[in-house]
């Protein structure tokens, strides 16, 4: 990302490059290799893992929301430290500031103007500090600038294009070159937004209906789509090559979202799967045993804690479930559950080490105080490896 009057390069933090803007520090998005990014990112993460936490038990609690008439699905950490909840349906944006203040703001395009359920599904932080909502049934792109300005823009493919009517995309990921890739839910083509704001499409290898939910940026720069109904893995390399690979476990409603572990493994989050599934840095796909499973949509999305735990975000699950940095799977008690309608959709790691589970349709957000002995710096939390849904 080139320097400008209000954006300048401030060097690197353990080899991750950052830019300082009037609204905070953001990760770079340029043509440099993802390998250099991963070296610094993994160093920061593993220092936190080694430091551990100040005491053993996670403290789980809830806090009130201002607007509860809509649905949110995950969130994104903004350059100024605010966490924006990603709109699914409803007519208000909502965010929580670093001091814990919850507030709302006006949107231009909302569920009432969308066809079908769910205007947007997830959000991604762009290199210039804009937050892009990922279009599901929306016919317009929508973004929030680092200064809080809300605007819309034209998309290339829309719901209903080429006969598909079950939603376009679910989640998105920032590529090493600054492109934001929307993850294909039922889209017949890939769709992305460049760092310059240009929207374009590209050919996918495997397409169909309700295939993938969310994606993860791997250490080598590949973007992996997370299989929901798909019976093939699909990824985009740092150079833009699209390819597929064999999965070990597939089923209907299998996984929703994924998380990058400190060792570089990508963990798929179990929605109705009865097995955990992960992809190693070398591309090896394997499965592992979970402690808690359900056929009713257990978890949606996940969040990496500074101590290395991966927390699955509880939707219809009755208990929390996490995987430690050493691979141990365990459960814990939640402060709020909704096994019928779904409690939370996705979550965000705050720079102070707290994990925010985003309420899907209730009036309470859930927070885990991870008690990290070494919270991550802002740039690591805002990294494309973590900051997306």
C-alpha positions as CSV (number, residue, x, y, z in Angstrom):
1,X,0.0,0.0,0.0
2,X,1.6,3.3,-1.0
3,X,2.1,6.1,1.5
4,X,-0.1,9.1,1.3
5,X,-0.8,12.3,3.1
6,X,-2.6,10.6,6.0
7,X,-1.0,7.1,5.8
8,X,2.7,6.4,6.3
9,X,4.8,3.3,6.7
10,X,6.1,2.8,10.2
11,X,8.3,-0.2,9.7
12,X,7.6,-3.7,11.0
13,X,6.9,-5.5,14.2
14,X,8.8,-8.8,14.0
15,X,8.7,-8.6,10.2
16,X,5.0,-7.8,9.8
17,X,4.7,-4.4,8.1
18,X,2.2,-1.8,9.3
19,X,1.0,1.6,8.3
20,X,-0.2,4.3,10.7
21,X,-3.3,6.3,9.7
22,X,-5.2,9.0,11.5
23,X,-7.5,6.2,12.8
24,X,-5.0,3.6,14.0
25,X,-2.5,1.1,12.7
26,X,-3.4,-1.3,10.0
27,X,-1.6,-4.3,8.3
28,X,-0.2,-3.7,4.9
29,X,-1.6,-5.3,1.8
30,X,0.9,-5.4,-1.0
31,X,2.7,-7.9,-3.2
32,X,5.3,-8.9,-0.6
33,X,5.4,-12.6,0.2
34,X,3.0,-14.1,2.8
35,X,6.0,-16.1,4.1
36,X,7.5,-13.0,5.6
37,X,4.2,-12.1,7.2
38,X,3.8,-15.5,8.7
39,X,7.3,-15.4,10.2
40,X,6.4,-12.4,12.3
41,X,2.9,-13.4,13.0
42,X,3.8,-16.9,14.3
43,X,6.6,-15.4,16.4
44,X,4.1,-13.1,18.1
45,X,1.6,-15.8,18.6
46,X,4.0,-18.3,20.0
47,X,5.4,-15.8,22.5
48,X,1.9,-15.4,23.8
49,X,1.3,-19.1,23.9
50,X,4.6,-19.6,25.8
51,X,3.6,-16.9,28.3
52,X,0.3,-18.6,29.0
53,X,-2.3,-16.9,31.2
54,X,-2.4,-15.3,34.6
55,X,-4.7,-18.0,35.9
56,X,-6.2,-21.2,34.6
57,X,-9.9,-20.8,34.2
58,X,-11.5,-18.7,31.4
59,X,-14.0,-16.2,32.7
60,X,-17.2,-16.0,30.6
61,X,-19.8,-13.3,30.9
62,X,-22.2,-11.3,28.8
63,X,-23.0,-7.6,28.0
64,X,-25.9,-5.7,26.7
65,X,-26.4,-4.6,23.1
66,X,-28.1,-1.4,21.9
67,X,-29.9,-2.8,18.9
68,X,-31.5,-6.2,19.0
69,X,-33.9,-6.2,16.1
70,X,-31.5,-7.6,13.6
71,X,-29.0,-10.4,13.2
72,X,-25.2,-10.2,13.1
73,X,-22.7,-12.7,12.0
74,X,-19.2,-12.3,13.2
75,X,-17.2,-9.0,13.3
76,X,-14.1,-7.1,12.4
77,X,-11.5,-5.2,14.4
78,X,-11.3,-1.6,12.9
79,X,-8.1,0.5,12.8
80,X,-9.2,2.6,15.8
81,X,-9.8,-0.5,17.9
82,X,-13.6,-0.6,17.6
83,X,-15.1,-4.0,16.9
84,X,-17.8,-3.8,14.2
85,X,-20.5,-6.5,14.2
86,X,-21.0,-7.8,10.6
87,X,-24.6,-7.3,9.5
88,X,-26.6,-10.3,8.5
89,X,-30.1,-8.7,8.5
90,X,-31.5,-5.6,10.3
91,X,-31.2,-1.9,9.6
92,X,-28.5,-0.7,12.0
93,X,-24.8,-1.1,12.2
94,X,-23.4,-1.8,15.7
95,X,-20.0,-1.7,17.3
96,X,-18.2,-1.8,20.6
97,X,-15.3,0.6,21.4
98,X,-12.1,-0.4,23.2
99,X,-13.6,1.1,26.5
100,X,-16.6,-1.2,26.2
101,X,-19.2,1.3,24.9
102,X,-21.7,-0.3,22.6
103,X,-23.3,2.1,19.9
104,X,-25.1,2.0,16.6
105,X,-24.9,3.8,13.4
106,X,-26.9,4.2,10.2
107,X,-26.4,2.0,7.1
108,X,-27.2,2.8,3.5
109,X,-28.3,-0.6,2.4
110,X,-30.1,-2.9,4.8
111,X,-32.1,-6.1,4.9
112,X,-35.3,-4.4,3.9
113,X,-33.8,-3.7,0.5
114,X,-32.3,-7.1,0.1
115,X,-33.9,-10.1,-1.7
116,X,-34.2,-13.1,0.5
117,X,-32.7,-13.6,4.0
118,X,-29.4,-12.0,4.9
119,X,-28.1,-9.0,3.0
120,X,-24.5,-9.7,4.1
121,X,-22.6,-12.6,5.7
122,X,-19.3,-11.6,7.4
123,X,-16.9,-8.7,6.9
124,X,-13.2,-8.1,6.1
125,X,-10.7,-5.3,6.9
126,X,-9.1,-3.9,3.7
127,X,-5.5,-2.5,3.6
128,X,-6.8,1.1,3.5
129,X,-8.8,0.6,6.7
130,X,-12.2,0.1,5.1
131,X,-14.4,-2.6,6.4
132,X,-16.3,-4.4,3.7
133,X,-19.4,-6.4,4.4
134,X,-19.5,-9.6,2.4
135,X,-22.6,-9.7,0.1
136,X,-24.9,-12.6,0.5
137,X,-28.3,-11.6,-0.9
138,X,-27.4,-7.9,-1.1
139,X,-27.3,-6.3,-4.6
140,X,-24.9,-3.6,-3.5
141,X,-21.5,-3.8,-1.8
142,X,-21.3,-1.8,1.4
143,X,-18.3,-0.6,3.4
144,X,-17.3,1.6,6.3
145,X,-14.2,3.8,6.0
146,X,-11.6,4.1,8.8
147,X,-13.3,7.5,9.6
148,X,-16.7,5.9,9.9
149,X,-18.2,6.9,6.6
150,X,-20.6,4.4,5.2
151,X,-20.9,4.0,1.4
152,X,-22.0,1.4,-1.2
153,X,-20.6,0.3,-4.5
154,X,-21.5,-1.9,-7.5
155,X,-20.9,-5.6,-7.6
156,X,-20.2,-7.7,-10.7
157,X,-22.3,-10.8,-9.9
158,X,-25.5,-10.6,-7.9
159,X,-27.9,-13.1,-6.4
160,X,-30.0,-14.6,-9.2
161,X,-27.1,-14.4,-11.7
162,X,-26.9,-17.5,-13.8
163,X,-29.9,-19.1,-12.1
164,X,-28.6,-19.3,-8.5
165,X,-30.9,-17.9,-5.9
166,X,-29.6,-19.1,-2.5
167,X,-27.1,-16.4,-1.7
168,X,-23.8,-15.4,-3.2
169,X,-21.0,-15.4,-0.7
170,X,-20.4,-16.4,3.0
171,X,-17.4,-14.7,4.6
172,X,-14.2,-13.3,3.0
173,X,-10.4,-13.2,3.4
174,X,-7.8,-10.6,2.6
175,X,-5.1,-12.0,0.3
176,X,-1.4,-11.1,0.5
177,X,-1.7,-8.7,-2.4
178,X,-4.5,-6.7,-0.8
179,X,-7.4,-8.3,-2.7
180,X,-10.5,-9.2,-0.7
181,X,-11.9,-12.6,-1.8
182,X,-15.5,-13.3,-1.1
183,X,-16.0,-17.0,-0.3
184,X,-18.4,-18.7,-2.7
185,X,-21.6,-19.9,-1.0
186,X,-23.6,-20.5,-4.2
187,X,-21.8,-18.1,-6.5
188,X,-21.0,-19.4,-10.0
189,X,-17.8,-17.3,-10.0
190,X,-15.3,-16.0,-7.6
191,X,-15.6,-12.3,-6.8
192,X,-13.0,-10.1,-5.3
193,X,-12.2,-6.4,-4.6
194,X,-8.7,-5.1,-5.2
195,X,-6.8,-2.8,-2.9
196,X,-7.7,0.0,-5.3
197,X,-11.4,-0.9,-5.0
198,X,-11.9,-2.6,-8.3
199,X,-14.5,-5.4,-8.3
200,X,-13.8,-8.3,-10.6
201,X,-14.6,-12.0,-11.0
202,X,-12.6,-15.2,-11.7
203,X,-13.2,-18.8,-12.5
204,X,-13.7,-21.4,-9.8
205,X,-12.8,-25.0,-10.3
206,X,-15.7,-26.4,-8.2
207,X,-19.2,-24.7,-8.0
208,X,-22.6,-25.6,-6.8
209,X,-25.2,-24.7,-4.1
210,X,-24.3,-23.8,-0.5
211,X,-20.8,-25.1,-0.8
212,X,-18.5,-23.1,1.5
213,X,-18.9,-21.0,4.6
214,X,-15.9,-18.7,5.4
215,X,-12.2,-19.0,4.6
216,X,-8.8,-18.9,6.1
217,X,-5.5,-17.4,5.0
218,X,-2.7,-20.1,5.2
219,X,1.0,-19.4,6.0
220,X,2.0,-19.8,2.4
221,X,-0.6,-17.2,1.2
222,X,-3.2,-19.7,0.0
223,X,-6.9,-18.9,0.9
224,X,-8.8,-22.0,1.9
225,X,-12.6,-22.1,1.6
226,X,-14.2,-23.9,4.5
227,X,-16.5,-26.8,3.3
228,X,-20.1,-26.7,4.3
229,X,-21.9,-28.9,1.8
230,X,-18.8,-29.2,-0.5
231,X,-17.2,-32.6,-0.9
232,X,-14.0,-31.0,-2.2
233,X,-11.6,-28.5,-0.6
234,X,-10.9,-25.4,-2.8
235,X,-8.2,-22.8,-2.4
236,X,-6.7,-19.8,-4.2
237,X,-2.9,-19.5,-4.2
238,X,-1.1,-16.2,-3.5
239,X,-0.6,-16.0,-7.3
240,X,-4.4,-16.4,-8.0
241,X,-4.4,-20.0,-9.1
242,X,-7.6,-21.9,-8.1
243,X,-7.4,-25.6,-7.3
244,X,-9.2,-28.3,-5.3
245,X,-8.0,-31.1,-3.0
246,X,-9.4,-34.1,-1.3
247,X,-11.0,-33.9,2.2
248,X,-11.0,-36.7,4.7
249,X,-14.5,-36.1,6.1
250,X,-17.5,-34.6,4.3
251,X,-21.2,-34.3,5.2
252,X,-24.1,-31.9,4.9
253,X,-23.8,-28.8,7.1
254,X,-20.2,-30.0,8.0
255,X,-18.2,-26.9,8.9
256,X,-18.8,-23.1,9.2
257,X,-15.7,-21.0,9.4
258,X,-12.1,-21.8,10.2
259,X,-9.2,-20.7,12.4
260,X,-5.5,-20.6,11.9
261,X,-3.6,-22.3,14.8
262,X,-0.2,-21.1,16.1
263,X,1.5,-24.0,14.3
264,X,0.0,-23.0,11.0
265,X,-2.7,-25.7,10.9
266,X,-6.1,-24.6,9.7
267,X,-9.0,-25.9,11.8
268,X,-12.5,-26.1,10.3
269,X,-15.2,-25.2,12.9
270,X,-17.8,-28.0,13.4
271,X,-21.3,-27.0,12.5
272,X,-22.9,-30.4,12.3
273,X,-19.7,-32.4,11.8
274,X,-18.9,-35.2,14.3
275,X,-15.2,-34.9,13.6
276,X,-12.8,-32.1,13.7
277,X,-10.8,-31.5,10.4
278,X,-7.7,-29.6,9.8
279,X,-5.1,-28.8,7.1
280,X,-1.4,-28.8,8.1
281,X,1.1,-26.3,6.7
282,X,2.3,-29.0,4.2
283,X,-1.3,-29.5,3.0
284,X,-2.0,-32.8,4.8
285,X,-5.7,-33.1,5.7
286,X,-6.6,-35.0,8.8
287,X,-9.4,-35.4,11.4
288,X,-9.5,-35.6,15.1
289,X,-12.0,-36.4,17.9
290,X,-14.3,-33.7,19.3
291,X,-15.7,-33.8,22.9
292,X,-19.1,-32.3,22.0
293,X,-21.1,-32.6,18.8
294,X,-24.6,-32.0,17.7
295,X,-26.6,-32.3,14.4
296,X,-28.3,-29.0,14.9
297,X,-25.5,-26.5,14.1
298,X,-23.2,-26.6,17.1
299,X,-20.7,-23.8,16.3
300,X,-20.3,-21.0,13.8
301,X,-16.9,-19.6,13.4
302,X,-14.0,-19.6,15.8
303,X,-11.4,-17.3,17.5
304,X,-7.8,-17.8,18.4
305,X,-6.9,-16.8,21.9
306,X,-3.5,-15.2,22.7
307,X,-2.7,-18.3,24.8
308,X,-3.1,-20.5,21.6
309,X,-6.5,-21.9,22.4
310,X,-9.0,-22.0,19.5
311,X,-12.5,-21.3,20.7
312,X,-15.4,-22.5,18.6
313,X,-18.2,-19.9,18.7
314,X,-21.4,-21.5,20.2
315,X,-24.5,-21.4,18.0
316,X,-26.8,-24.2,19.2
317,X,-24.1,-25.8,21.3
318,X,-24.9,-26.2,25.0
319,X,-21.2,-25.9,26.0
320,X,-18.1,-24.1,24.9
321,X,-15.5,-26.1,23.1
322,X,-11.9,-25.3,22.5
323,X,-8.6,-26.8,21.2
324,X,-5.4,-25.9,23.0
325,X,-2.1,-25.1,21.2
326,X,-1.0,-28.6,22.0
327,X,-4.1,-30.1,20.4
328,X,-6.1,-31.0,23.5
329,X,-9.9,-30.7,23.0
330,X,-12.0,-29.7,26.0
331,X,-15.3,-28.0,26.9
332,X,-16.3,-25.3,29.3
333,X,-19.5,-23.6,30.7
334,X,-21.0,-20.7,28.8
335,X,-22.8,-17.7,30.3
336,X,-25.5,-17.8,27.7
337,X,-26.8,-20.5,25.4
338,X,-29.7,-20.9,22.9
339,X,-29.9,-24.5,21.7
340,X,-33.0,-23.7,19.6
341,X,-32.4,-20.5,17.8
342,X,-28.6,-20.2,18.0
343,X,-26.8,-18.0,20.5
344,X,-23.9,-16.5,18.6
345,X,-22.5,-16.3,15.0
346,X,-18.8,-15.8,14.9
347,X,-16.4,-13.8,17.1
348,X,-13.5,-11.4,17.3
349,X,-10.3,-11.2,19.2
350,X,-9.7,-7.8,20.8
351,X,-6.1,-6.5,21.4
352,X,-6.5,-6.8,25.2
353,X,-7.0,-10.6,24.7
354,X,-10.7,-10.7,25.2
355,X,-12.8,-12.8,22.8
356,X,-16.2,-11.4,21.8
357,X,-18.8,-13.9,20.6
358,X,-21.3,-12.0,18.4
359,X,-25.0,-12.4,19.3
360,X,-26.9,-13.8,16.3
361,X,-30.3,-12.6,17.3
362,X,-30.4,-12.2,21.0
363,X,-29.9,-9.1,23.2
364,X,-26.6,-10.2,24.8
365,X,-23.1,-10.6,23.5
366,X,-20.8,-13.1,25.2
367,X,-17.2,-12.3,26.2
368,X,-14.4,-14.5,27.3
369,X,-11.7,-12.9,29.4
370,X,-8.7,-15.1,28.3
371,X,-6.4,-13.8,31.0
372,X,-3.5,-13.8,28.7
373,X,-0.1,-13.1,30.3
374,X,1.0,-11.5,27.0
375,X,-1.9,-10.0,25.0
376,X,-1.2,-9.7,21.3
377,X,-0.3,-6.3,19.7
378,X,-2.9,-4.5,17.6
379,X,-1.2,-5.3,14.3
380,X,-1.3,-9.1,15.0
381,X,-4.9,-9.0,16.0
382,X,-5.7,-7.0,12.8
383,X,-3.8,-9.3,10.6
384,X,-5.6,-11.1,7.7
385,X,-4.7,-14.4,9.5
386,X,-7.2,-13.5,12.2
387,X,-9.3,-10.5,11.4
388,X,-12.1,-11.7,9.1
389,X,-15.3,-13.6,9.1
